[in-house]
Amino acid sequence: MKKIIYFIEFIFVYFLFIIFKLLGYKISSNLGFVIGKFCGPIFRSKRSIIENIKKSNISIKQNYNQVASNVLGNYGRIFSEYPFLKNFRNGDLDSFIELNGKNYLEIIKKEKKNVVFVSGHFNNFELMAMQIEKVGIELSAIYRPLNNNFLNKIMEKIRTKYICKNQIKKGRAGTRQIIKDLKKGNSVALMIDQRVREGSKVNFFGNLASTTTIPAQLIKKYKCELVPIYIERKDKYYFKMHISKPIKVNSNKTTEDITLFLNTVLEKMILKNVDQWIWTHDRWKK
C-alpha cells in the first residue's frame, strides 16, 4: 500500500514540475509560495512550528501565525524552484543570486585547501553546494535519502548532475567516505541543524539539543579550517549567499566545545531571517 501511495506522490510531483517549468522561474516561485502557505498546513502543522519557535525563547517582530505561514510559503518556493536548478547551474539565472565572500572561495580553490563548510536548511539550500562547486572547488556533500524511493531517484539525479557530483549518503558508511574524500583533498559540506541519534547534547537557543559532532571531529583530527555559509532570500526569488572567512579552530578544544561554537554560529544565521529556517523540525526532541 505504501508503495502505491509513494508512486502517486511521484506522479503528482512530476506533473507539478512540468507545470512549473512551463510557467517559468518567477511565476513558479510565487505560485509555490501560495501552495506552501495554504496547502502546507495539511502536511506540516503550524502548531508544531509555533511550538518550536517558542522553545527557542527568541523574540520575533511578527506574530507567530504569520511566521509559521511564511515558513510554509518558503517551503513551497523551494519545492517549485527544483525544476530550475539546471538553469542556476548553467548560469541562466545568475542574476538571481549574489555571492558575498566569493573571494574566500577563490582563495580556497587557489591554495587547494580542504575545508569544512557548515550551514543549515535555509531557503533553497541546494544552491550553496552548487555555487561552491561552480567556483571549481572539489566538494563532497552529505544528503539524507527521501523515504519515497520513486522521488529519491529523481532527487539523486538532480543533485549529482546540477548541485554537487560527490553526493554521500548519510550514515556510518557516509562518514567513512567523507574521511576518504578529505584525505584525497576534497572539501566537505555539512548541514548541522538537524537532530541526530548519535550526537552530543549541547546548548541550542537555551535548551540542550542532540547535535552532530562530525564537523568537530574532522576539524580536530584533520586540522581543517571551518567555513560557515548561509543563504537568504532577499526578495521572493532573489538570493544572497554569504561565505565567511575560513576560521582556524583550535584543535585542542574538546569536541563538545567546538560543537557548541557551531551551534552558536547556526543561531546567528537563523536570527537573521527567522522565517527562513525549517522550524517544522524539532531540534529539542528527546
Buried (B, 14 or more C-beta within 10 A) or exposed (E): EEEEEBBEBBEEBEEBBEEBBEBEBEEBBBBBBEBBBEEBBEEBBBEBBBBBBEBBEEEBEEEBEEBBBBBBBBBBBBBBBBBBBBBBBEEEBEEBBEBEBEEBBEEBBEEEBBBBBBBBBBBBBBBBBBBBBBBEBBBBBBBEBBEBEBBBEBBBEBBBEBBBEBBBEBEEEBBEBBBEBBEEEBBBBBBBBBBBEEBBBBBBBEEEBBBBBBBBBBBBEBEBBBBBBBBBBBEEBEBBBBBBEBBEBEEEBEBBBBBBBBBEBBBEBBBEBBBBBBBBBBBBEE
